[in-house]
């Protein structure tokens, strides 16, 4: 199986996560977490990393990071390498601390930065570590809400500017995050194409053409193939219309296939079908459940994917 494709360029934004080997804890004390944050700081000052958001869990972490110098590999080698060395020396152990390579998804920051920051800050709530995000000190949430002085290396302005200026921005951001507490919601990362790019169809196409097309037949080949040809919304809908004379059924199939394969944003798909963004995910999920119950329907829809070259 091919490894995740690495795309690096100046000004790229990423969601980055790394998990402990065998899912074991990588943070066992307050000192561990403080030490890891010190490596985020040195990555910012030494390698130019812009850290927009973070959350340190027990056996993994999440980062929203920007690379003005196009040097994500260098940044992550420093962070994971320095922390592994610290952890191993402290506990008199050797070997890998993290499970394989870190996972990095390049994102369209204008469309997804604020949504991913919310996802990152709600991690401790989602797994039941705390009831509310402000109760967890090992994320950047308190910095966004203005409840503590942000370190110099943490950049909150880019995302907070979407919510206004000054203290009102922090209050609006808090409401934005709290809106999803106690609610089921789909991870924005589920929309990533080939576990590599998160953005609308135009963004995925632009990044693919500039940084993926023409790459050699290397270990990243499977990811490259997944990105090489994304069917358009119109092409998918045309195929979906052949499912049945039943308009409602073909429409549901069209929404599902567009959500799953097109690379378009929820907003773009919703506009195509005349529904709200949230309704796209809900309709897609319901149709997937319908296919699980109706095996014949599932087979017919999968054949559509084959016709689309997926």
C-alpha positions in Angstrom: 0.0 0.0 0.0 1.4 3.4 -0.9 2.3 5.8 1.8 0.5 9.2 2.2 1.5 11.7 -0.5 3.7 14.6 0.6 2.9 18.0 -1.0 5.1 20.9 0.1 5.1 24.4 -1.1 5.6 27.9 0.3 2.5 29.2 2.1 0.9 25.8 2.4 -1.5 25.1 5.3 -1.8 21.6 6.8 -3.7 19.6 9.3 -1.0 17.4 10.9 -1.4 14.6 13.3 0.9 11.9 14.7 0.0 9.0 16.9 2.0 7.0 19.4 3.4 3.7 18.3 0.9 0.8 19.0 -1.4 3.7 20.1 0.5 4.0 23.3 0.6 7.3 25.2 3.2 9.8 24.1 2.3 12.4 26.8 2.5 11.1 30.3 3.0 14.2 32.4 2.7 17.9 32.5 6.4 18.2 31.8 6.0 16.1 28.6 3.4 18.4 27.3 5.4 21.5 28.2 8.4 20.1 26.5 6.5 19.3 23.3 5.2 22.9 23.2 8.8 24.1 23.5 9.5 22.2 20.3 6.6 24.0 18.6 8.2 27.2 19.7 11.6 26.3 18.3 10.0 25.1 15.1 8.4 28.5 14.7 11.6 30.6 15.4 14.1 28.3 13.8 12.2 27.0 10.7 9.5 29.6 10.2 6.6 27.3 11.1 3.3 29.2 11.7 1.3 27.3 14.3 -2.4 28.3 14.1 -3.9 25.7 16.5 -2.9 22.7 18.4 -4.2 20.0 20.8 -2.1 17.5 22.7 -4.1 14.4 23.6 -2.7 11.4 25.4 -1.5 9.2 22.5 -1.5 11.7 19.7 -1.6 15.4 18.8 -3.2 17.7 16.2 -1.6 20.8 14.6 -2.9 23.4 12.2 0.4 24.6 10.7 1.4 27.0 7.9 4.8 26.7 6.1 5.9 30.0 4.5 9.2 28.4 3.5 7.6 25.2 2.1 9.5 23.0 4.5 7.0 20.9 6.4 9.3 17.8 6.4 12.0 19.8 8.1 9.6 21.2 10.6 8.1 17.8 11.5 11.5 16.1 11.6 12.5 18.7 14.3 9.3 18.4 16.3 8.9 14.6 16.3 12.6 13.9 16.4 13.4 16.3 19.3 10.5 15.1 21.3 11.3 11.4 20.7 14.8 12.0 21.9 13.6 13.8 25.0 11.0 11.1 25.8 13.5 8.2 25.3 16.2 9.8 27.4 13.8 10.6 30.2 12.4 7.1 30.3 15.6 5.2 29.4 14.0 3.7 26.3 15.0 3.5 22.6 13.3 3.1 19.3 10.3 4.8 17.6 7.8 6.7 19.7 5.4 7.7 16.9 3.6 5.3 14.6 5.1 5.6 11.2 5.2 9.0 9.5 3.1 11.9 10.6 -0.1 12.4 8.6 -0.3 15.8 6.8 -3.3 17.0 4.8 -2.8 20.2 2.8 -5.9 22.4 3.2 -7.6 25.3 1.5 -7.2 27.6 4.5 -9.9 30.1 3.4 -12.5 27.4 3.3 -11.3 25.0 6.1 -9.0 26.7 8.6 -11.7 27.9 11.0 -13.6 24.6 10.7 -10.5 22.5 11.4 -9.6 24.7 14.4 -13.0 23.9 15.9 -12.5 20.2 15.2 -9.0 20.4 16.9 -10.3 22.2 19.9 -13.2 19.9 20.4 -11.1 16.8 20.5 -10.9 16.5 24.3 -14.7 16.9 24.5 -15.4 14.4 21.7 -13.5 11.6 23.6 -15.0 12.5 27.0 -11.8 13.9 28.6 -13.7 17.1 29.6 -17.2 18.4 29.2 -16.2 21.7 27.7 -13.2 22.7 25.6 -12.1 25.5 28.0 -11.5 22.9 30.7 -8.6 21.4 28.7 -5.4 23.4 29.1 -3.4 21.5 26.5 -4.9 23.0 23.4 -4.9 26.5 21.9 -8.6 27.1 22.7 -8.0 29.3 25.7 -5.7 31.5 23.6 -8.5 31.9 21.1 -11.0 32.9 23.7 -8.7 35.4 25.3 -8.6 33.6 28.6 -4.8 33.5 28.8 -1.9 35.3 27.1 -0.9 33.6 23.9 2.7 32.6 23.4 4.6 34.6 20.8 4.8 31.5 18.5 1.0 30.9 18.3 -0.8 32.7 15.5 -4.5 33.2 16.3 -5.2 36.4 14.3 -5.7 34.6 10.9 -8.6 32.6 12.1 -10.1 35.1 14.6 -10.3 37.7 11.8 -13.1 35.6 10.4 -15.1 36.4 13.6 -14.4 40.2 13.9 -11.9 42.3 15.8 -10.7 42.5 19.4 -12.4 40.8 22.3 -15.6 40.4 20.3 -13.8 38.0 17.9 -12.9 35.7 20.8 -16.5 35.7 22.0 -17.8 34.9 18.5 -15.2 32.2 18.1 -16.3 30.6 21.4 -19.9 30.6 20.3 -18.8 29.0 17.0 -17.1 26.2 18.8 -19.7 25.7 21.5 -22.4 25.3 18.8 -21.2 21.8 18.2 -20.9 20.6 21.8 -23.3 17.7 22.4 -24.0 17.4 18.7 -23.0 14.8 16.2 -21.1 16.2 13.3 -18.9 14.9 10.5 -15.2 15.5 10.7 -14.1 18.0 8.1 -11.2 15.7 7.4 -13.5 13.1 5.9 -13.6 15.2 2.8 -9.9 15.0 2.1 -9.0 13.5 -1.2 -6.6 10.6 -1.2 -5.9 11.5 2.4 -3.9 14.3 1.0 -5.8 17.4 0.0 -8.8 19.1 1.6 -10.6 21.8 -0.4 -13.0 22.5 -3.2 -12.8 21.0 -6.6 -10.8 24.0 -8.0 -8.3 23.9 -5.1 -7.8 20.1 -5.5 -7.4 20.5 -9.2 -4.9 23.4 -8.9 -2.8 21.6 -6.3 -2.8 18.4 -8.2 -1.8 20.0 -11.5 1.0 22.0 -9.9 2.5 19.6 -7.4 1.3 16.1 -8.2 1.0 15.6 -12.0 4.2 14.4 -13.6 5.7 13.0 -10.4 7.6 9.7 -10.8 6.4 6.2 -10.2 7.4 6.3 -6.6 5.9 4.9 -3.4 3.3 7.7 -3.4 1.8 6.3 -6.7 -1.5 5.1 -5.2 -2.2 8.6 -3.8 -1.3 10.2 -7.1 -3.7 7.9 -9.0 -6.5 8.9 -6.7 -5.9 12.6 -7.3 -5.3 12.3 -11.1 -8.8 12.4 -12.3 -11.7 13.7 -10.2 -15.1 13.5 -12.1 -17.0 16.8 -12.3 -20.4 17.3 -10.6 -22.1 17.3 -14.0 -20.4 14.0 -15.0 -21.5 12.3 -11.8 -25.1 13.5 -12.0 -25.3 12.3 -15.6 -24.3 8.8 -14.5 -26.6 8.9 -11.4 -29.6 9.7 -13.6 -29.2 6.3 -15.2 -29.8 4.5 -11.9 -33.6 4.5 -12.2 -36.5 6.3 -13.7 -37.3 7.3 -10.1 -36.1 10.9 -9.9 -35.8 10.9 -6.1 -33.6 7.8 -6.1 -31.3 9.1 -8.8 -31.1 12.4 -7.0 -30.1 10.7 -3.8 -27.5 8.7 -5.6 -26.2 11.9 -7.2 -25.7 13.6 -3.9 -24.0 10.6 -2.4 -21.6 10.1 -5.4 -20.8 13.8 -5.6 -20.1 13.9 -1.8 -17.9 10.8 -2.0 -16.0 11.3 -5.2 -16.2 14.8 -6.7 -13.8 16.7 -4.5 -16.3 19.6 -4.5 -17.1 21.4 -1.2 -20.4 20.9 0.6 -21.3 24.4 -0.5 -20.7 23.6 -4.2 -22.6 20.3 -4.0 -25.5 22.0 -2.1 -25.7 24.7 -4.7 -25.9 22.1 -7.4 -28.8 20.3 -5.8 -30.5 23.4 -4.2 -30.0 22.2 -0.6 -28.0 23.5 2.4 -24.4 22.4 3.1 -25.5 20.4 6.2 -28.1 18.6 4.2 -25.5 17.2 1.8 -23.7 15.2 4.5 -27.0 14.1 6.0 -28.4 12.9 2.7 -25.2 11.2 1.7 -25.1 9.3 5.1 -28.7 8.3 4.8 -28.3 6.9 1.3 -25.2 5.0 2.4 -27.3 3.3 5.1 -30.0 2.6 2.4 -27.4 0.9 0.3 -26.3 -1.3 3.2 -29.9 -2.4 3.6 -30.5 -2.9 -0.1 -27.6 -5.0 -1.4 -28.8 -4.7 -5.0 -29.0 -1.0 -4.8 -25.4 -0.9 -3.4 -24.2 -3.0 -6.2 -25.7 -0.7 -8.8 -24.2 2.4 -7.2 -20.8 0.8 -7.0 -21.0 0.0 -10.7 -21.6 3.8 -11.3 -18.3 4.4 -9.5 -16.6 2.0 -12.0 -18.2 3.9 -14.9 -16.7 7.1 -13.5 -13.3 5.5 -13.3 -13.2 5.4 -9.5 
